[in-house]
């Protein structure tokens, strides 16, 4: 029987010497007068031309060095949802400083832990963003004063050297520091063709904040690499404003997480003749959302799957629409497998989604650990911690996190399959499913949901029985005011168990 391994051929080699920021800004001189960025507000639009953007980035790079920082120094970014974030990020990388972009939502204690773990040489700080004590701080006004300084020269070097550090979301435990090489941006070319179909003429709007890595990559770095125009809503705007922005800004590609699409679809969308398609990542896109978006806009949403350790590597794209329910297929240049114990499983079987260690987008490793890959590397395969199954054409169906998989009578059950069924019940506005303990020491499947009105759980149970095998049915339903999510908006299923333990619930 054929095994679940799909080799899309080797990626093009990264040139050397190389610099991530130089790659992103390679088109800036030729497109100096073109709009690189639109920051949209209800009553005004702030624009940045490519020439001005490059000046601000390389002027800031000069200022960082003049402030006493040296190549190789780590720089912690505590900046808000403003253009200052990507400017400082690229400025640091341009001169071989190592930026650490972090969420503005972190608490003082969380920031203090990062400082203790990574020992950054400096903190770049917006006073409106929570931070922690550090001996060297460059505040936002000083950073902005650097924009007009003489331009620094890009420091070129080994594409495999450390370029930046991000933290994992921590959805399966304590967040870990992930070190990425400069070559990571080169590997994103596989996403530009295998997911976005991004062109210089595109106007790509990302629904996220500047200081989110999804926005930083998909919403800014990749459009600038292609010479396209990036559009980001200013702080203070919400999904209520997005339909009008899509129309007013002639958006051709829209990127968001599934939850944003769901919220937008609660309203009537204007005619969007320039929109080519949407992009979704961050969590599994419900099929109902995809269908509703297509019905309202006449365009598809192309989904991608990735992680902090490798960005996205499985996706659909306009040239290859995927069957309903499929997560995506390996992008050209990727080698992906579904494995068990380090070996590819038979086609159609559920196993762990794995990336070949040769992937140029794969991290250098986790920092400050005894082993850069800890227990995630099995032979030549990096285990993502997510489950899936592969069809004979390489299409992959997502089955959830390995630690989210449920056991029902000896059968492995994906929470996503149960959630997809329950999400089609009319009054359900959000749902998450997990395995919870009961008094006997056994476990059952429980569904936690939010709703627009009080739900008749007998009707909900009957609805589930029509779409799920008996062993997959929830034995308990729990109405909650809100589902637990992390800073990036993903459902944190392990917190559902605490809700269950603290409550008084019956079973079916």
N, C-alpha and C positions, 0 to 999 in steps of 0.2 A: 504494500500500500504506500502511496506517496506520502511524504512527510510535509509538515507545515513549515516550510522554509521558502522565502521568496527573495531572490537576488535580482535587484534592478540595475545591476552593472556598477562599476566603480565610479565614484564622483570624480570630477576634474580636480587635479591636484592644486592645492593652494600655492600661489606664487610666493617666492621668498627673495629678498626680505619683504616683510608685510607689516601693516599697521591697521587695526580695525577701523579707527576713525578716518584714516586716509582713504580706506575703501568706501566708507559711507559718503564721504565728501568728494569723491573722485569726479563727479559731474558738476560740482559747484561753480568752477570757473567758467565753464562753457555755458552754464545756465544762470549766470550771475543775476540777471534781472527777473528771472522767473520766480513765481511764488512757491516757496518750499513749504510753508506752514500757514494755515489759517486757524486762529484761535477765536472761536465763535461765542458771542454773547447775544442776549436778546436784542440789544439795541446798537451793537457795534461789532466790528470784526477787526481783529489785530492780525496783520500779515507780516511775515518774514520772508524776504527774498533770499535766494541761495547765497548771494554774495555777502549779505548782511549776517546771515547765519554763520557762514564760515569765519567771518571776521570776529564775531562774538566768541566762537568756540576757540579759535587759535589765540585771540587776545586773552581769554581766560586762562588758557594753557600757559601763556607767558607769565600771567599773574600768579599762578599756582607755584611755578618754579621760583619766581621772585620772592614768594612768601617763605621760602626755605625748604620746600618739598623737593625730594630727589627721586629719580626713576626707581621704581620698585616699591615706593612707599604706598601703603594702603590708605585710602581716603573714604571715610564713612559719610554717606549722603543722607542728611536729615533735612530734606527740602520738600516743599509742598507741591500742589498740583498747578505748577506754572512752567513756562518754557525754560526757566532757570535749571530745571532738572536735567533735560537732555543736553543743554549747553554744557553744564558742569561735567556730566558723564563723559561726553565725547572729548572735552578739553583735557580731562585727566588721562584718558586712554591715548590721546594724541602724543603725549610726552612721556608715556610709559609709567604713569602712576596707575594704581589699581583701584578703581572706584568700587564701592560697595553700596549699590542702590537698595534702599529699604523702604518699606511702607510707612506712610505718615501716621498710620493707625497704631504703631507700636507704642507701648507704654515706656515710661522711664526705666522701669526694671528690665524690660526686654532689651532696650538699647544698651543699658549698662552691661548686660550679659554679652552682647555682641562686642562691645569695646574690650571687655575682659578676655574674650576668646580670640579675637583677631588683632588686637593691639594696633589700631589704625594710627597713623602719624598725625592725622588731622580730621576734624569733623567740619563738614560744610553745613551750615545751620541757618534755616529760616526760623526766626523767633516765634512764628506762629505754629511751629511743629515741635512736639515734645521731643526732648533729647535727654542726655545724661552728662554728667561732669566729664570734662576732658581738658588736658593741659593746653591744647592748641585748637582754636576754633576760628574759622573764617565765616563771618556772618553774611547774610544775603546782600546788604548794601555794598559791602566790599567786593563781593563777587561780581555784582553788576558794574561796578566801577572798572573792572578788568576788561570789559567787552571791547573798549576802544584802544587797548594797548597794542603795540606792534605784534604782528602774528608770529607765533612760535613755529618752528620747523617740526614736521612729523618725525618722530623717532621710529625708524624702521628696524626690524629685527626678525628673529626666529618666529614663524607663525605659531609654534607650539608653546611660546612663553605665556605666562599668566597674564590675562588681559583684564578680567573683572571677576567679581565674586557676587553671587546671589544666594539667597537662603531658600531652601525648600519650603513649601507651604506648611509642612508639619501635620498634614491631615492623617498621617499614620504614626505620629510620635513627635518627638522633639525636633524642631527645625534644624537642618544641618547646613553648614556653609559649603557651597559648591563653587569650585574654582574652574573657570572657563578660559580657554586659550583665545588669542587674537583670531585664530582660524575659524572660530565659531561663526563669525559673520559671513565668511566665505561659504560655509556649509548651508547658510540660509538661502543660497541661490536655488537649492533643491525645493525649498518651499515656495519661492517666487514663481517657479514654473509648475510645481506639482500641487499647489494649493491656490495661490492667489490669481494666477494668470495676470500678473501685474505689469503694466506698461507705463512708459513715460507720460502718456496722455491722461492717465488715471488721476482721479481725485478720490483718495481713500479717507474715509471718516472712521475713526475708532471711537467707540463709546466710553472707553475707560479714561482714567486719570493719567497725567504725564508720568507720575511716579509709580506706575505699575509696569512690571516687566513685559506683560502682554502688549500693552500700549507702546512701550519703548521699542520693542522689536517690530511687531506687525504694523503698528500705527505710525512709527517715525523712521526708524533705521532703514527698513526695507523700502518704503516709498522714496526716501532720499537717495538710497543706493541706485534706484532706477531713474531718478530725476523726475519723479511724480510729485504731486502736491498732497501733503498730509493735512487733515482737518481734525481738530480736537476740540470738543466742547469745553468752554471755560468752567472753572469751579463755580458751583451754584446752579448750573443747569441740570435738569433731570430728564428722564425719559419722556415726560410730557412735551418737552421742547424738541425732541429728536425728529419727529416726522417733518416738521417745518424746516429744520436744518437740512435734512436730506434733500428736500426740494430746492430750497434757496441756494444751496451750495453746489448744485448739480453733481451730487455724489455719484460716482460710478461703482465704487466698492464700499460696502459697509461691514465693519468688523465689530463683534460684540460677543458677550457670553449668552448662553441660552436664556437666562432670566431676563435680560434686556429685551430680547426679541419677544418674549411672552408679554412683557409690560407694554411694549409698543403696539402689539396686536390687539390690545384692549380698546384701541381707538381706530377710527377710520384713517387710513393713510392717504395722503394726496397722490396724484399721478406723479410717478417718478420715471420719466422717459429716459433719463441718463443712467439709471441704475442698471449695472450689468449682473451683479450677484452679491450675496452676502457671505460672510465668513463667520464661522463659529468655532470656539475652542474654550477650554477651561473646565468643562464638564460635558457629559453626554447630552446631545441635542435630542429632545423628544421628537418622535416622528410627527406627532400632532402639530408641533410648532413649525416644523419644516413645511408641512402641507398647508397650514394656514397662511404662512408667509408667501408661499407660491401662489395661493389663491388671490391674495390681496395685491401683490406686486407684479406677478407674472415672472418673477425671477427665482432662482434656486439659492439655497444656503449650502455652501460647501463646508463640511466639517473637517476638523483636524484634531489629531491626538498627539500630545507631547508631554513633556515634563521639564522641571527645572534643570535636570541633568543633561537634556538633549534638545530642548525646545520641541517643535513638532516634526514628526517624521512619517506619520501615517495620515493621509488626507484624501479627500475627493477633490475634483477640479472640473472646470467646464468641459475639458476634453474627455473626461471620463466620469460621467455621472454614475453614482453607485446605486445598487439596489436598496430598496427601503430597509432601514434598520442597520445597514452596514456603517461602520465607523469611518472607513477609508481603506486605502491600499498603500503599500510602501511607495514613497516618492522615488522618482528616478535617481539612482545613485545610492539608494539605501539597501541594506541587507537585513531583513527582519525575519524572525521565526517565532513560532508558538512552541514553547518547550516545557519539558518536565524533567527535573534532575539534569538539566543541561543538555538534553537531547530533544530534537524536534519530534513532536507528537504526530500521529496520523492526521491527515486532512480532515477537518470537521470536528476533531476532538478539542475540548477545552484545555487550555494550558496557559502558562505565563507568557506575556508579550515580551520579547527580548530583542535587543539591538546588538548587531555585531560590533565588537570592540574597535574595529577599524573605522567606524563612522567618524568623519571629521568634525561633526557637531557634538560628539560625546564629550562630556566634561573631562578635565584633567584629573579630577577626583575630589573627594571630600577633604576639607582642610582640617588640620589638627586631629587626625585620627591615626591609629596604628597602621591601617591599610587604606590607601586612597579610595578604594572601591568597597571597603569593608566586606560584607558577605553578598554583595550584589553581582559579582563577576563569577560566572561558572564557565570555565574553559574560555572560549572565545565570545561568550554571550553575556551581555549586561542585562540583568533581570529588572524590569521596570517596576514590578510589584503589582501590575495590572493583569487581568485575565482576559483572554479572547479566544476566538477560534477562526480559522482561515479556510476560505473556499479555494477551489482549484485555480481560480484566476487571481488569487492574492488578496481578494477583499477580506477584510477583518471585521468581525462582529465583536463588539466590546461586551464583556461579561462582568465588569466591576473590578474593584480592588481585590487583591488576593485575600486581604484580611477583612474584606466586607462580604465575601462569599458565605452563604448560609448552608447549613446541613439540615435537610428535612428527610427523615427516614432513610438516611444513607445516600440520598441524592444531593449533589451540589446544586444550589439554586442561586442565580444572580439576582441581587436586589433590583437591578435595573429593569429586568423583565417584569417583575411584579409591579414596580413603580409605573412602567409604561402602560400597563393595563389599567391601574387605578386612576392614572392621570386623565383618562378619557371619561371618567364619571363627571357629569355636568357641573356639580357644585365644588369639586376639588380645585383648589388654587395652587396647592403644593403638596408633595408627598415624598416621604423617605421611608425605606423599609430596612429592618435589621433583625437579627436574631437576639432574643432576650431570654434571660433565665426565668424559670417558674419555681414555685415552692418545692417541687419534687426533685429539683436538681437538674431537670431536663431543660431544654430550650424550645422556644416556639418562634415562629415568624410573626412579627408585629409591624403594623403599618401606622406611621405617624403622619397626620395630615392637617393642612389648613384648608379652610373652606369659606365660600362667600356667604353661606347661610347654614343653619343647622342641618345636618345630614342624617337621613334615615339609614342607619348602619345595616339594617336588614336588606335594604335595596342595594347598598354598596357591596354587601357580601354576594348577593345574587349577580351583580355586575361582574365581580371577580370570578365567580364560578363559571361564567360564560367564556372567559378568556384564558383561564389558567388551569393546569392540571391540579388535581385535588391536593397533591403533596406540596404544591407551590402556594397554596392559599394562606393568607394571614389568619392566625388564630385569634388575633386581637387587633382592635383599631383604637387609636388614641388621637383625640382632637387636641391640637396645640395652637397657641396664638401665633407662634413663629417656629420655623424649623431651625435648628442650630447650624450656623455657617461659620467658616473661618474668615480671615481678613480679605481673602480673594473671592468670597461669595460662594465657595463650594460647600456642599452639605458635609458636616462632620458627623458621620454615622455613629462613631463611638460615643458621642454625647447623648444620643438617643437612649442608650442603655441606662444612663444616669437618670434621665427623665422617667424611664420605666421604673427604676428601683425606688425613686422618691415618690411615685404615685401609687394609687390603689386601683389596680386594673383587673377586670375579669378576662377570661379566655373563652374561645368558642370551640 
